[in-house]
Structures are given as C-alpha cells and as structure tokens.
C-alpha cells in the first residue's frame, strides 16, 4: 500500500477516535407535574422525544429514563436517587431532569397537544458520578396563538428548551 494512503487512513482513524472523546453521554428524564393525574400524557412523551432527538442529532450519546409523574417531594427525591444510580451503572455522564409544569384549568382540551397546557418547564442537570447539581434553568412558553397552540408549537418549544439545556451543558 502506498505510504500516503496509510498515513491518510491512519489520520482518519485517529480523527474518528478523538471525535468520540468529546461526545457527552446524557440521560433525559421528564417529570410530569400535573396534580391529580396518574397517567403520562402524550405531551410529556412528545417533549421527551424532541429533547432526546436534539441531543442525538448534536452527536451526543443519549438515553432516557421513564417519565416520572410528580406527586411529592419525597418520592421525587427517591426517583432522582434511583435515576442517578441507574445512570451510573449505565456509564452516563449527566442526568437532565426536565419538569413539565402543567396548568389545564382553562384548557379547551387538557390531554391534547396544546401549548396552552404548559405553564412552565424547568430543568436540573446532575453529574451522575457525584450526584451534584451542575446547572438548572427554566422557560415559560410565549402566549400561544392559533398557529402555535398545537403539536408543532409544542415541538418548537421543546426544541428551545433543548437548546437552552445544551448551551448550559457546554459551559458547565
């Protein structure tokens, strides 16, 4: 084989190996905060899918934990500890818990893909190896219009949340 071809192939192989070193591995867990509900809503799954896709498309190694329905701080803390333990065993670097806070009191259809059903989204990221919180943030959706109060509006908002999480993760 030509010497330059060997050097080229070796260089490509080294570049491929080094590029994997910079990828973060993270786990996403959606927390559904919707008092009085005992089932996971499709909107929560939609958020999970959009955020997971965002990080996967950015080249990160991503997994997701089951959606957790928030009902008490004590149980939430137990679920956090269990998620950290599972992700440590799975070799993940970061656990990002994204809490969807619903407000469906004035909703025309509480279980539908409507942006109006989301009051606020807040997130906390933890270093899996230590359990220490490394950053947190929140976002409130803009007042929905007829064009944005639908599945597409929810997906766009989830993309914005993923972008904000990614920005914080890159600088922490």
FENPEGI-V5128 format. One record per pair of residues at least 12 apart in sequence whose ideal C-beta (glycine too) atoms are under 8 Angstrom apart, sorted by sequence separation. I is the first residue (numbers start at 1). GAP is how many residues later the second one is. D is the distance in Angstrom with one decimal. If there is no record, write none. Layout:
# FENPEGI-V5128
i = <I:I>
gap = <GAP:GAP>
d = <D:D>
This chain:
# FENPEGI-V5128
i = <32:52:83:124:141:104:123:30:83:103:122:123:30:102:103:122:123:48:102:103:122:141:30:80:101:102:121:122:30:65:100:101:120:121:139:48:101:120:121:28:101:120:121:30:65:100:101:119:139:45:65:99:139:28:44:98:99:118:28:63:98:99:98:99:139:97:115:28:40:63:96:97:137:96:97:116:137:26:40:63:70:96:97:115:39:65:95:96:114:38:61:94:95:137:37:94:94:95:115:116:135:26:28:30:93:94:115:135:25:26:27:28:29:32:34:93:114:115:23:24:25:26:27:28:29:31:32:34:92:93:114:118:121:23:24:25:26:27:28:29:30:31:32:33:113:135:23:25:27:29:30:31:32:113:115:123:134:29:31:115:118:88:94:114:121:125:87:88:113:84:115:123:125:84:125:31:51:80:51:84:125:48:81:47:47:29:27:44:43:43:27:41:27:98:27:37:25:26:29:31:33:34:25:26:27:29:30:31:33:34:46:98:25:26:27:28:29:30:31:32:33:34:24:25:26:27:29:30:31:33:42:96:24:26:28:30:32:34:41:43:42:43:96:43:47:43:94:27:54:46:50:54:47:51:55:46:50:54:58:46:50:54:51:43:47:51:55:46:50:54:47:51:26:24>
gap = <12:12:12:12:12:13:13:14:14:14:14:14:15:15:15:15:15:16:16:16:16:16:17:17:17:17:17:17:18:18:18:18:18:18:18:19:19:19:19:20:20:20:20:21:21:21:21:21:21:22:22:22:22:23:23:23:23:23:24:24:24:24:25:25:25:26:26:27:27:27:27:27:27:28:28:28:28:29:29:29:29:29:29:29:30:30:30:30:30:31:31:31:31:31:32:32:33:33:33:33:33:34:34:34:34:34:34:34:35:35:35:35:35:35:35:35:35:35:36:36:36:36:36:36:36:36:36:36:36:36:36:36:36:37:37:37:37:37:37:37:37:37:37:37:37:37:38:38:38:38:38:38:38:38:38:38:38:39:39:39:39:40:40:40:40:40:41:41:41:42:42:42:43:44:44:45:45:46:47:47:47:50:50:51:53:54:56:56:57:59:60:61:63:63:65:65:66:66:66:66:66:66:67:67:67:67:67:67:67:67:67:67:68:68:68:68:68:68:68:68:68:68:69:69:69:69:69:69:69:69:69:69:70:70:70:70:70:70:70:70:71:71:73:74:74:75:75:101:104:105:105:105:107:107:107:108:108:108:108:109:109:109:110:111:111:111:111:112:112:112:114:114:143:145>
d = <4.6:5.4:5.7:4.4:7.9:5.2:6.3:5.1:7.4:7.1:7.1:5.7:7.9:5.6:7.7:7.0:7.2:5.7:6.4:3.7:3.9:5.0:5.8:6.8:7.3:6.4:6.5:7.8:4.6:5.1:6.2:4.9:6.1:5.1:7.6:6.4:4.5:7.4:7.7:6.3:7.0:5.1:7.8:7.9:7.0:5.7:7.0:7.5:6.5:6.8:7.5:6.9:5.4:5.4:5.1:6.4:5.0:5.5:5.5:7.8:7.8:6.9:4.6:7.9:6.1:6.5:5.4:7.4:4.7:6.8:5.9:5.3:5.8:7.5:7.7:5.0:7.1:6.3:6.5:6.6:6.9:4.6:7.5:4.1:7.8:7.8:6.9:7.9:7.3:6.6:7.9:5.6:4.7:5.9:6.7:7.0:6.6:5.5:5.7:5.4:4.6:6.0:6.6:7.8:7.3:6.3:5.0:7.2:7.0:7.3:7.4:7.5:6.8:5.8:7.4:6.0:5.3:7.3:5.6:5.2:3.9:5.9:4.8:4.7:4.0:7.6:6.9:7.8:5.1:7.7:7.0:7.4:7.7:5.6:7.1:7.6:7.8:6.5:7.3:7.6:4.6:5.0:5.0:4.3:6.1:4.8:5.7:7.8:5.8:7.5:7.2:8.0:6.4:3.9:4.3:7.2:5.0:6.3:5.2:5.4:7.1:5.2:7.3:7.6:5.3:7.2:4.6:6.7:5.5:6.3:6.3:5.8:7.2:5.9:6.5:7.1:8.0:7.6:6.4:5.2:7.5:7.9:7.7:6.7:6.0:5.6:7.2:5.8:7.1:8.0:4.8:7.7:7.4:6.8:4.8:7.8:6.7:6.3:6.6:5.7:5.5:7.7:4.8:6.3:7.3:7.3:8.0:6.8:6.4:8.0:6.5:7.6:4.8:4.2:5.0:5.4:4.9:5.4:4.0:5.7:4.7:4.0:5.3:7.4:7.2:7.2:7.1:7.8:6.9:6.6:7.2:5.9:6.2:5.9:6.5:6.4:7.3:7.3:5.9:6.0:6.6:7.9:7.7:6.4:7.7:7.2:6.7:7.6:7.9:6.9:5.3:6.1:7.3:5.9:6.8:5.7:3.6:3.6:6.5:6.7:5.9:7.2:6.6:6.2:4.7:4.5:6.9:6.8:6.6:7.0:7.5:7.3:7.5:6.8>
